[in-house]
Amino acid sequence: MFTSSARLHQRESLARQTNPLKEPEIYIAPAGIFSLSEFLQEKQVTLYPEDKIEVFAAPFLGIGFQVKVYRADLVTVLDGGQRRIYRTWQKTVGEFLKEKGISVGEKDEVQPALDSVVKNGMEIQISRVSEEEIKEKLALPYPQIQKPDPSLVKGRTKVVQAGQTGFKVRTYRLVKKDGQVISKELIKEELLQEPKAEIIAYGTKIISYGRGVASFYLPSSQMLAASNVVPKGQWVRVVNLANGRSVDVLVVGGGLRSDRIIDLTTAAFQALGAPLSQGLILDVRLEKIDSR
């Protein structure tokens, strides 16, 4: 990067005014060279806008001259994850940032601190810290309540009241550093709608086909039965009133003797808690149930 003679003379003047306490780069031009810019170009000396120079003996005299180049401090800035390189003569980090028009927010973090002395080759890290509030809407599942209904046949249910989902809103404060969330704080919770319970009635009403004696007639693992009082193809619940145990069986026929209310397979008979050696269960109740 090369500049005009007028600019070079301006830098020379600035260098004398600031009198930097730095070791300069020194270049000696021999006699016969009349242009400072051509000499620096020949020597492949790159000057940056922030650099300052001193020249002893006017080049146009052609008697030779000495050039001192004072380099500004090289500073790397890592700002919000973006890296840039600057040159400066400022003394502190704060003055440097002001010079370069790099603003720092109240919550932003700067390392080294703003009052730190600028040194050549240093890296300044600026972490951009921001806060924001966000809202999250959450669904509140409704509870389910079951209530007995003596008017409803046992085994049946019905929805008395439909459930309704509730909603609430949570407000969080997010703190971000260089765009990444580093903390999330719950600051408010607001109920928008209470959940409404679903109420289900279950039947407790027993419709009985009667009570009587149960026997077994068919060696089988299936839950089948024969009965004169229950229609063929109907499921029925057989309750052993001696121990409270019950079994659901499918009626597949009839033709029982009059002193029997139901005839069971061996598996169904044993499910009522009676051994086959017992032969009969003297007191069972047949309850109507919905088809399965």
Secondary structure as the mmCIF struct_conf table of DSSP 4:
data_model
#
loop_
_struct_conf.conf_type_id
_struct_conf.id
_struct_conf.beg_label_comp_id
_struct_conf.beg_label_asym_id
_struct_conf.beg_label_seq_id
_struct_conf.end_label_comp_id
_struct_conf.end_label_asym_id
_struct_conf.end_label_seq_id
HELX_RH_AL_P HELX_RH_AL_P1 SER A 5 THR A 18
BEND BEND1 LEU A 21 LYS A 22
HELX_LH_PP_P HELX_LH_PP_P1 GLU A 23 PRO A 24
STRN STRN1 GLU A 25 ALA A 29
HELX_LH_PP_P HELX_LH_PP_P2 PRO A 30 PRO A 30
TURN_TY1_P TURN_TY1_P1 ALA A 31 GLY A 32
HELX_RH_AL_P HELX_RH_AL_P2 LEU A 36 GLU A 42
TURN_TY1_P TURN_TY1_P2 LYS A 43 GLN A 44
TURN_TY1_P TURN_TY1_P3 PRO A 49 GLU A 50
STRN STRN2 LYS A 52 PHE A 56
BEND BEND2 ALA A 57 ALA A 57
HELX_RH_3T_P HELX_RH_3T_P1 PRO A 59 LEU A 61
BEND BEND3 ILE A 63 ILE A 63
STRN STRN3 PHE A 65 TYR A 70
HELX_LH_PP_P HELX_LH_PP_P3 ARG A 71 ALA A 72
STRN STRN4 ASP A 73 ASP A 79
TURN_TY1_P TURN_TY1_P4 GLY A 80 GLY A 81
STRN STRN5 GLN A 82 THR A 88
BEND BEND4 LYS A 91 LYS A 91
STRN STRN6 THR A 92 THR A 92
HELX_RH_AL_P HELX_RH_AL_P3 VAL A 93 GLU A 99
TURN_TY1_P TURN_TY1_P5 LYS A 100 GLY A 101
TURN_TY1_P TURN_TY1_P6 GLU A 106 LYS A 107
STRN STRN7 GLU A 109 GLN A 111
BEND BEND5 PRO A 112 PRO A 112
TURN_TY1_P TURN_TY1_P7 LEU A 114 ASP A 115
BEND BEND6 SER A 116 SER A 116
STRN STRN8 VAL A 117 VAL A 117
HELX_LH_PP_P HELX_LH_PP_P4 VAL A 118 VAL A 118
TURN_TY1_P TURN_TY1_P8 ASN A 120 GLY A 121
STRN STRN9 GLU A 123 SER A 127
STRN STRN10 VAL A 129 LEU A 140
HELX_LH_PP_P HELX_LH_PP_P5 PRO A 141 PRO A 143
STRN STRN11 GLN A 144 VAL A 153
TURN_TY1_P TURN_TY1_P9 LYS A 154 GLY A 155
STRN STRN12 THR A 157 GLN A 161
STRN STRN13 GLN A 164 GLN A 164
STRN STRN14 GLY A 166 LYS A 177
TURN_TY1_P TURN_TY1_P10 ASP A 178 GLY A 179
STRN STRN15 GLN A 180 GLN A 193
STRN STRN16 LYS A 196 LYS A 196
STRN STRN17 GLU A 198 LYS A 205
STRN STRN18 SER A 208 LEU A 218
BEND BEND7 SER A 221 GLN A 222
STRN STRN19 LEU A 224 ALA A 226
BEND BEND8 ASN A 228 VAL A 230
TURN_TY1_P TURN_TY1_P11 LYS A 232 GLY A 233
STRN STRN20 TRP A 235 ASN A 240
TURN_TY1_P TURN_TY1_P12 LEU A 241 ASN A 243
STRN STRN21 SER A 246 GLY A 253
TURN_TY1_P TURN_TY1_P13 SER A 258 ASP A 259
BEND BEND9 ILE A 261 ILE A 261
STRN STRN22 ILE A 262 THR A 265
HELX_RH_AL_P HELX_RH_AL_P4 THR A 266 ALA A 271
TURN_TY1_P TURN_TY1_P14 LEU A 272 GLY A 273
HELX_RH_3T_P HELX_RH_3T_P2 LEU A 276 GLN A 278
STRN STRN23 LEU A 280 LYS A 288
#
